[in-house]
Each structure stands twice: as C-alpha cells, then as structure tokens.
Amino acid sequence: MATQGYVQASLIWVAYAVAVVLAFIAACVTTFTWQTPRDRSAVVSTVAIISLTALLATVLLLPVDIALVSSTTSTALGVKKDWATPGRIGNILLTLKIVYYSLYSFDALLCLLVIPFSYFWYEEYDEIEEQEGTQTFGSRLWGAFKYTTAFIILVVIIFLVGFFVPVAGARGGGNHLDLDFFKRLLDETHGEKALTFGVGLLVTLGTLLYILYTGAGLALLPVSFIKSAPAVSAPQLSENTASQLEQNRERQRQLELRNSGREDGMPNKDRRELDALCREERTLVRRERLAAEAQGQGKGFIVRAWTKICAVFRPLKLVGGVLLILLTLIIWVSMLITGIDKAANSVCKEHCGYILAHINVFQPMNWVFVQTAKAFPVDYVLMALLISLFFSASISGIATMGIRFLWLRIFQIRKGRTAPQALLMATVMLALIMLAINYAVAMMVAPQYASYGTQTFCDLPPHHPDEKPDCRKTPEAIKPCSEWVNSHSRSLQACTPTVMSTFLNRIALNWPVFGAIDFWAQFAFLGVFLIVFLTSLFRAPKTNLSELDEEAEADEEEGLLATTGRRFGATWQDIRGQPGHGDNGVDVHRDGSGSSSRA
C-alpha cells in the first residue's frame, strides 16, 4: 500500500515537471515573439524567460497540490487510505509547502529586485561611451545598483511590516471566528507571517492590473480568433494592389506631363492631387509587400508550406473562437455565482476575506473539475488549459491597451516591436497578474476543488475511537469535504486542505483588507469583461489614419489581412495560391484623406 502511494505521488510530480518544461517553452516563445530583433539584450531576454517560467510554475503547482491531497482519501468510502498515515500526509504537505514558499519567494525577488535591476542595467548602456572606452562593466553595474537601492529599501520595509506588525486575527483574539479551522490559520511563525504579508500585498497590487488587462483580454481573445480570418486573400490583394498601383502611377505621369513647361508652375489643385497620389502610392507599395510576404514569395519552401498550412487550419481558428466564447461565458457565470454565494453566506464576511464554509449553489466550473479529478491527469490538463487561457488573455489585454499610467500610454506592446524596457515592465505586470489569477482560480473559479479536490468524509461516528467510520452500508452519509466539516473533530482525519487554499485563506484572515479588496475586485473584473465583450461584438474599432505615424499606418495595412468579411472564399484562394474573380475580392481605394471606399 505504501508503495502505491509513492508511485502515485511520483507520477503526479512527473506530470508537474512536464508542465514546467512546457511553461519554459511558452515563456521562450512569448519573449522572442514580442521583443524587437534590433534591440535584443541577452540579460533582458534571460530575465523575462526565467520570470515567466517561475510564475507559470507557481500557478501550475495548484493541480499538483490538489492531486496529492486527493490521493490520500478513498472517495467512495470517505476515509483515508491505509498508506496515508498522519506522518506520510505531513511529509506530503511539508514538501508542497517548501516548493510553494520557494516559488513565492523567488517570484517576489524577481518582481522587486531582479527585474528592476535588469531594467536599469539596460538603461545604463551607452553605445558611444562603450566605443570610447569611458563606460566599464563596474560603472554600469554601480549605476544599475544605485537605482535599484530604492527597491531594496521597499523589500526591507515590506518584510519588517509583515514580521513585526500583529495580524488582525491576533489583535482581535480570533473572537469573531467560530470555526477551529479558521483559528488554526493564525498559527504561523514570524517568517511565514512576513511572507504572507508580502505575497498578499503583491496579490492585491496584481488584482488591480488583473481587473483591467485580464478582464479586457479575456473578452477580446475569443473575438480576435473569430475576426482573424481575412476577408481578402493574399493573391487577391496582390492582384488588386498591382492594378491600383499601375493606375496611380499612370495618373501621376498624366499630371506631370500636363503641367510640364508651365512658367507659373503646377496649379494648387493639381499639386494637392499629386501629393495625395504620392501618399497613396506609398500605401500601395507597402500593401504589395505585405501581400507578397503573406504568400511567402521570396521565402523558402518551408515558409510557403507553413503559409498553406495556416490557411488550411484557419476555419478551425474560427470554430475555436466560438468555443472560447462559450468557455469564457461559463467561467464568468461560475465566478459570479461564487461571488454572490460568498457575499451572502460567508461565515465571517469581511473579517476573513469572505471565506466560504461550503458551496450553497451549483457552480458549473467547480463541478467539472471535481468530476474530472477522479481520473487524473484529466483535471490537471484542464487546469493547465484554464491557466493558459488566463495567461493568454492577460497578454492580449496588455498588447491591446499597452503599458499605461492612468490615461497616458508609456509603451506599446507589439509583436516583434516591443522595446526591452517595455518587455521587462510587461513581465512585472504579468508576474503580478499571475498571482492575482492564482487567487481567482483557487477562490472563485473552482473553490471547493482548489481546497479539497475529490476528498470526501464519512459523516458517521466510528464504533471505536481507534477505528475509521464505516459508510459502506450508508453511502448517503459520504459528503464532500469543506471548511465547515473540517472544523469538526470526526472529519479531521479524512479532510486535508490544500497548501494553496490554506495559504490564500491565511492571507485573507491575517490581513482582512487584502482579502476584502481581492474579493470585491472580482466583481469589477466581471464588469470589465462584460462591457468589453459586448462592445467588441457590436462595435468595430475605428482608426483615424491622419493621426497615425508611418509605422502605425503600416500596422493598419497589416490589418487588411485580418479583417472580417468573406472569409471562406479568401481562405480557399490562399490555399490555391491564386486570386478569385468576380465578387470574391475587395477592391480598397484610399483617397488623399486616408478614408477607404469600395470601388
């Protein structure tokens, strides 16, 4: 029996190792996709990859935590398995605790020290001084360290506050708590209390970013999948552009010939028309280049083959967008149900961050995870996909809105055009957002699953104090574990809370202000999602080309290959590599003012 427990635990940790490797690959792809090739820095790239991998590893540890505590209990009988002795369970929880505290400490170190130092290290680089030999490694190191000192002081202050200031539960003596489970959350060392305060502060700061960026990104991501299929195929666009370019240049030649030899020069009317034609020519040349790149012209066989494959699977992207919309709506409804349930039925309200003793209303996402957890690793895969969805939504939100301070945009995040400073700032934002996502998934999306997994307990008294309760003849006495039942002595041996839920509940209980902000922020998140989702469905984005610079106008032209319209005809033309005829293409003519019209 003991061997069976070791084997099961080993398989769970192997699955986690595989997930971490995939997280590392995802971090590499994300970093190299978004940063600009011209200003790449080895330090910036390395720090960004390590930071994203550590954050994903922290969040992906949750299903491992759930699987390990669930494996100790026989769900059908509601009792601990024979190998799951108190000593063995204690070792499992200790291992999880060490990994969690190590990852959380590393995440905090990255956000507060390593990434700021890397930012100032890059800022201190001066190419001219390096060529002249006036900038040395030591001077650059000292310059970066000098500016990082403020963050070191901030870390010390946070640690001292968490170490010495008494927690809210200790100040009140825990008199407002009726359950022994909550009182046990107050038992921690000063070091744990300091870490709890630091992580709670970071989670709360990340929640503010999570409201705006993840809320908007979760609404925009599925819609972007649907609207990503082009209305104009690359061959059709190339053919139309070539025709328009020929007409444009012919009209320019006519104007120049008509006004050649005039002593008073070209009339103002003709001059304005010629200037408009020159601007239109530059636009058409860029569009012709984009169409050629979309077809893989001038590229190798692999690039052209990849272009064809993307066109073949483009309809699946449309279907995937529809499925993502359904999934995000289910997540939204589940979080709303949990939020209302906690606000109405929490046993201690704002005193403990609205911890819910047990679920009172059917919650679809929690039910799905509890059912799939019976067949590990199905629930692990679903949880990894859920975390990937929130992670991708956060990136989508940051890329759409950019890095802002209030209404001012500081940096733009674009594929292949993100500056190193913007990449580091985006990494910090993602780090804080992922901590907030950790709270949202564990406390709102699937609260019971995140706390106890598939654990059940037999709600019958044992015949003897040393015996386990027997529910084989009365299966209706088998009930799912919750914080409420875990406060009663006869269920203590059957229910083991996950380390993650214990840690998050400890933050909410010891520092109620963090718990209250994190909880009510979820409703703001749901509101932002709903507003952006409805807006993106019924209103197309508007752009004023007269206010765009040359680079932004090039991006607008790239959008021509990613607009809504006759999608399937364009997809078929991309696969064939030949333009359609008749009404299959869209002839876009841009006049001098930058407006578009169908010809």
N, C-alpha and C positions, 0 to 999 in steps of 0.2 A: 504494500500500500504506500509506504513511504517513497519507494522508487517511482511509483506512478505520479506522486505529487511533484517530485523533482523533474521528471520527464515533461510534465505539463508546463511547469514553470519555465523550463529551458526552452520549450517551443515558443512560448509567449515572448521571451526575451529575444529569441532569434527573429521573430516577426518584427519586433521593435528595431532590431539592428538593420533589417532590410528597409524599413520605413525611413530610418535616419539616412541611409545611403541614397534613397530616392529624394529625400529632402535636400541633401547636398547637391544632387544633380539639378533639382529645381532651383536652388539658390544660384548655382553657376549660370544656368540658362537665363534666369531673371536678371542677374547682374550684367552679363555680357550682351544681352538683348537691348537693355535700356541705355547703357553708358555710351558716350560718344567715342568713336575709334581714334579721333585726333588727340584727345587729351587723356588717354588712359594712364592710370597710375597703378603700379603693382601693389602699393600699400593700400590704396583705396579699394581696389578690387578684392584683395585678400580679406580685408576687414569686413566688407559688405557680405562676402560669401560666408565667412565664419559666423557673422552675426545672424544672418537669415537661417543658416543651418541650425544654430543653437536655439533660436526661437521656435522653429518648427519642431525640433526635437523635444522642447519643453511641452508643447501642446500635444504632440503625438504620444507623450507618456501617459496621458489620461486613459486611453483604452487599455494600455498595459496594466495600469493601476486597477481598473475595473475588472479585467480578466483574471488577475491574480487573486483578488479578494473573492470573486465569484467562484473560482475553482476550489475554494476551501469548503464550500457548502453543497450539500446534496439538495438540489432544488425540489425534487419530488418528495423528499421526506422532511425537509425543513430543519435539518440538523447538520452539524459539522461532520465532514468525512473523518474516517478513522485516522488518517495520517495528519490531519490538520489539528495538531495539538497546540495549546497556547504558546509553547516555545517556538514551534515552527511558524505559526502565524506572526509572532513577534519578530522573527528573523525576516519574514517577507516584508512586513511593514517598515522595519528598520532599513532594509535595502532600498525600498522605494523612497523613504524619507531622505536618505543620503543623496540619492540621484536627484530628487526634486530640489533639495536645498542647494546642491552643487550647481544645477542648471539655473535656478533662480538667481543665485549669487553671481554666476557668470553673465547672465543677461543684464543684471543691474550694472555690473562692472563695464560691460560693453557700452551700454547706453550712456552712462555717466562719466566714463573716463576714456575708454579706448577710442570710441568713435569721435568724441570731441578732439582728442589728441591728433587723430588721423586728419581731421578737418584742418586744424591749424598747421599740421605738418605740410599738407599740400599747399595751404595759403602762403607759407613761408618760402616756398620755392620761387626763386627769381632766376630766370634763364640768363639774363645779362650778367648778373653778379657771379653766377657759376662760371660763365665763359671767361670773365675777367679774373676769376680765382679769389674774389673777395668773400664769397659765401662758402663756408665749410660745413661739414656734417655736424660739428659741435655747435656752431652758431644757429643752424637750422633747428637742431634738437632743442637748444635752450629757448629759442623763440616759441616753438610749439608748446614746450613745457610751461613757459611763463603764462601763456593764455589759458592753459588747462588748469592752472592753480585754482581758479575760481570754482571749477567743477570738483576739484579735490576737497575744497572747503565745504562745498554743498554736500558731498557724500559724508563727511565727518559730522556735519550738523544733523543730517538725517539719522545717522547711526546713533548719535548721542540722544536725540529726542526719543527714538524708539527704545533706547536702552534704559533711560532713567525715568521718563515720564510714566506714571502709573496708568494702566489701561482703564477704560471706562467701567468694565465689569468689576475690576478690583476696587475702584473707588466706591462703587455702589454696593460692594459686598455680594454682588450677584443675587440680591433680594428679589429682583424683578424676574428671575428665571425660575420656573417651576420644574424644569426637567434636569435630571442629573447629567444627561448627555451634553447640554449646553454648559453646565458648570465645569465639566471636565475639560472643555475647550480653553478654560482660563489657566490650566496647568501647563506652564512652559517656562523655560529658562530665560534669562535676560537676553542672551544671544538670539534665541528664537523670536523673542518679542521685538528686538531691533530689526531683524529680517522681516518679520510680519509687517511692521510699520513701513519699512522701505518699499516692500513689494506692494502693499496696499496703496501707498502714495502713487507709485508708478501705474498701477492698475487704474486708479481714479483719473490720473492725467491721460492715460491711454483711452479711457472711456469717452472723454471729450472729443478726441480725434475719431474714435470709433463711431460716434454718432453721425458726424458729417461725412467722413470718407467711406467707411464701410456701409453705412446706410444708403448713401447715394450710389456707391459702386455695386451693391447687391441688387439694386433696381436697374442699373444701366447695363450690367453684364449680360443678362439673358436677352435684352432688347438689342444689344450690339451684335449678338450672334445672329439674330433674325435679320437685321439690317445690313449685315456684312456682305451678303451676296450681291454682286454687281448687277446694275441694270444694263450696262453696256459692256459687251465682251471686249477683250483686248484687241482681237483682229478688227472688229467693227470700229472701235475707237481709233485704231491706227488708220483705217481707210478714210473715215470721216475727217480726221485731223489733216491727213495729206491733202485731201480735196480743199479744205478750208484754207490751208496754208498756201496752196497754189493760187487760190482766188485772192487772198490777201496780198501776196507779193505782186500779182498782176495789177491790182488796183493801185498799189504804191508806184509801180512803174508808170501807170497812166497819169497819176498826179504829177510825178516828176517831169514827164515829157511835156505835159500840158503847160507847165509853168516854167520850162526851161527857156532862157533868153529874156525873161521879163525883167525890165530895168527896175521896177519898183518891188521886185521880189514876189514871193508867194503870198496870195491873199490870206487873211486870217482864217477864213472858213476852211480853205484847203489845208492850211497849216494845222488846224485843230484836227481835221480828219486824218492827216498823215501821222500826227502824234498818236492818235487813237489806234491807227493801224499798226504802228510800231509796237505799242504795248500789247496789242492782240497777237502780233507775230511772236513776241517772246513767250506769251502764254501758250500758243500752239506748239512752239518748239519744245517747251517743257512737257506738254501733253504727249507729243510724239515720242519723246524719250521715255516717258513713263509707260506708254503702251508697248514700246519695244522691250523694256525691262520686264513687263508683265508677261510677255510671250517668251522670255528667255533668249531673245535674239542676242547674238554675240557671246552667249554663255556656252558652257559645256553641255554634254548630253545629260548629265545628272541634274543640272538646274532645269533644263527643259522638261525632263521626265517628272521632276518634282512639281513643276507648274501644272502638268497634266493631271497628276495625282490629286493635287489640291482642288482642281476643277471638278474631278470625278466625285470627291467626297464633300463638295460644297453643299449639296442638298441635305446631307446628314447634319451639317452645322445648323441649318435652318430647323430641322427636327429637334436637335439638341437644345436650341434656344427655346423652343416651345416647352420641352420637358423641364428646362431650368426654371422657366416662369412658374410652372406648376409646383416645382420643388420649393422655390423661394416663397410662394404664397402659403404652402403648408408650414414652412418654418415660421413665417410671420404670424400665422394663426396660432401655432403652438406657443410661441413666445408671448403672445397676447393673453392666451388662456392662463399660462403660468403666472404672468404678471398680475392679472386680476385675482387669481387664486391666492397668491402671496399677500397682496394688499388687503384682501378680505379676511383671510384665515390664518395669517401668521400668528404664532403663539406669543410673540414678544414684540411684534411690529418694528418700530424704528430702533428699539434698544439692541437688536441683534441683526440689523440689516435685512429684516423681513425673511428670516429663515422659516421655511415651511415644514411643519412636522410631518405631514403626509399629503399626497396629492388627493384633492377632493373632486376634481373634474377630469374627464377623459382628455388626455393630451396625446395627439397622434404621433409626434416625433418620439416622445418618450416610450410609447407603446411599441413602435417599430424597433427601437434599439433594444428594449427588454426582450422582445421575441427573438430577434436575430442573435442576441448574445448567447442563446442556448446552443448555437452552432458556431463557435469560434473557428476561424477568424472572420466570419461574415460581418459581425458588428465592427471589428477593427477596420475592415476595408471601408465600410460605410462611414465610420467616424473619420478616417483619413480623407475620404472624399468630401465630407462636410467641412473639415478644416481647410482643405484645398479650395473649396468654394468661397469660404470667408476670406482666405488669403488672397485669392484672385480678385474678389470683389474689392478688397482694400487697395490692391494695386490699380484696379480700374478707376476707383474713386480718386486716388492721388494723381493718376495720369490725366484724368478729365479736368479736375479743378486746379492742379498744380499745388506748389507749396506756397501757402498764403499766410500773411499776418493781417488779421481782420479782412478788409476788402482788397488789400494790396497783394498782388502776386509777386513773390520773391523769385521763384524758379519755376520753370516749366519742365514737366517730365514727359519726354517723347522717346520713342524707340530710336535708338542709335544717335540721339542728340542730347542726352542728359549729361550735364556737366558733373565732374567728380564731386564738387561741393553739394550739388543737388542730390546726387546719389547717396551721399552719406546722410544728409538730412532726411531723405526719404527712408533710409534704413532705420534711423532712430524712430521715425514716425511709425513705421511698420512694426518695430520692436514693441513700442507702447501699445499699438493697436492689437497685436497678437496677445498681449497679456489681458487686454480687455475682452478679446474673443474667447480666451480661456475661461474667463468668468461667465460670459454669456452662454457658452456651450454647456458648462457644468451646472449653472444655476438657473438657466432659463429654457434652453432648447430641450434638454433631457435631464431634468434634475434628479429624478429617482434613479435612473440608470447610472448617472455620474456618481451618485452617492453610494449605492449598494449593488449595482449590477443586477444579476439574477438571483440574489440571495433571498431566501425565504426563512421563516421560522415556524415552528410548531407551537401554536398557542394553546398548549395543554400542559398542566403541571406534571412533572415526572413522578413515577411511583416511588422513587427513592432519590435522595439528594445527589447521589453519585451517578445516577442513570440519566440517559438522554430521554427527552419526551418522545412518545411514540404516536405518530399520526397516521400510521398505515391503515388503521381501521376508520379513521375520521379525517379524510383528506380535506374536508371543508375547513378544518382548523389550521391548515397551512396558509399563511398570509405573507405578503411581501414585506421585506424589511423597510423601515423608515426611521427618522429621527425620534418619532414618538415611541414606537415599540422598543427602540434601542435604549430607552431610558428605564425600562423595566428589567428587573434582575433576571427573570427567567428567559429573556431573549438575548441577553448579553453574549452567551456562548454561541449563538447562531448567527448574529449580525455583526459584521466588521465593516465600518465605514471606510471608504477610500481615503488615501492620504490627501488627494487633491481637494475633495469636499471638506475634509477636516481643516485643511489649511485655509481655504477660502472662507469657511464659516468662522474660523478663528479671527481672521481679519475683520469680518463684519461684526463679530461680537466684542472684540477688544477695542476696535475703533469704529463705533457706530456711524460716525459721519461718513466714513468711506463706504460702509455698507449701504447707507441711505442714498448717497449720490449714485453709486453703481446701480442700485435697483431702479430708482426713478429715471435714470438716464436711458434705461431700456425702452421706456415709453417714448422718449424723444427719438430714439433710434427708429422705432416703428413708425413714428410720424414722418420722419425724413424719408424713409423708404417709400411710404405710401404716396407722398407728394411727388417725389422724383419719378416713381414708377408710372403714375397716371400722366404726368407731364410728358415723359418720354414716349408714351404710347400714342398720345393725341396731338403732340406738337412737334414739328420738325425743327431742328436747330437752325438759327439764322446767322448769317455772317455778312459783314459789311466789308467788301474787298477793298474799298477805298482807304480803310484804316489798317489794312494788313501790310506788313513789310514784305520784301521779296521772298524770304524764307517761309513765312506764314502763307503766302499766296501759293507757293509750291505745294505746301501741305493741303491746301484747298483743292488743288488739281489732283492730288493723290486721292482725295475723297471721291473723285469722279468714278474711280474703280471700286467704290464701296458705298454706293447709294442704293436706295430702294427703287423698285420698278419691275421690269420684265426680266426676272431672274433666271428662269429655267432656260429661256432661249439664249441668254448670254452665256450661261454655263455650258450649253451644248456647243456653242461656237468656240469657246475656249478649249474644249476637249478636241474638237476637229482641227482647231488652229486656222480656221477660215472664217471670214466675216459672213454675216447673213445678208439678205436682200429684202427689199421692200420695207416693211414697217418694223423689222427686228431691231434696227439700230436707233439711236437717239442722236440727232444732229444738234449739237450745242453751239450756238453762236454767241460770242461775248462782245458786246459793243464797248465803246470807249469808257463808259461809266462803270463798267465792271458787272453789269447786270446780265443775266442769262435768259435766253428765249429759245423756243423750239422753232426750227426752220422747217 
